[in-house]
Structure formats: C-alpha cells, structure tokens
Amino acid sequence: MAIAAFTGTTPLFLPERFFIGRLEGWAVLESLVGGLLKRATIAGHGELDADTDTVLFIEAYTFDDGHSDTLHWTIRKGEEGKYTGLENRLEGEAIGEQAGCAFHWKYTRDTPQGDGKSFKLNFDDWFYGIDERACIVRGRAGRAGIPFATAHVTYHKL
C-alpha cells in the first residue's frame, strides 16, 4: 500500500497533533492464521516541543499475561510528510510518512516478552485517523523481515 493513496483524505492524522496530551488504547495481537496471541491496555501521554517540532510520547502497554512494556518516543517531523523517531530500544531510527488520514511507521525494536526474554522485532504500522480523538492501527510484527503477527490497536484521546 502506498501512502500517496491517502492524499486528500480526512481527517488529517498528524502525529504532532494526535499524540499530544493523554491517550488510552487497547490492542489485540493475532497470529498470521488468526489465533489470539495477546491482549493489552495502553496508557499514553505526549508533549510537543514547538521549538524543535518534536513530539515526546510515552506509551505503556500492560499485557494480559501480566508483563508490561513502556516506550519513550521522540518523534521529529521532517519535510513533505516525512517523520523520524527514536526510542531507547530501537535499532537505528523509526521512519514514518503521512498523507491525509494515514500515517505509516516502520522500525526494528528489541521487544521485551512475558517470559523475561526479548526479541528484535520488525514493526510495520499503519495508523488511520477516525476523527480528532480516535485512530485505529493495523500493525505487523516479524523477525528477520518475515511477519508472524498482526496487531489491531485503537487509541482514544482523553
């Protein structure tokens, strides 16, 4: 899917607007054949540094097996709908692009698991703005470029 396909769609999904303030969310992770792997609740909070056009966004996942994972994002807007992001467990930078109601976000992260181990996972997330207070995400996670799970996430601004 190409980000350009969303040009002109509304509402605009702009990370520098949506991820500011408090958010809550819910997620389900499914295997590629459709079996439920995990469920999670999400609490988030973001602030905008207007001088640098940078979003500082913290999102905390609490999974149904009892483990948690907190991400501390620094998201920087570039030119022409491009974004980059840093997080303390990333390999390199996250790369994003935005058009209309969509935001495409890709990164590789050393991701903690419920058994105390962690795995380097590739993420390919598509955010779709529903209105000014809600978005839905379809994400894929994989290892070595091979997808093995799909996440369905809903975020709601408080």
Secondary structure, 3 states (H helix, E strand, C coil): CCHHHHCCCCCCCCHHHHCCEEEEEEEEEEECCCCEEEEEEEEEEEEEECCCCEEEEEEEEEECCCCEEEEEEEEEECCCCEEEEECCCECCCEEEEEECCEEEEEEEEEEECCCCCEEEEEEEEEEEEEECCEEEEEEEEEECCEEEEEEEEEEEEC
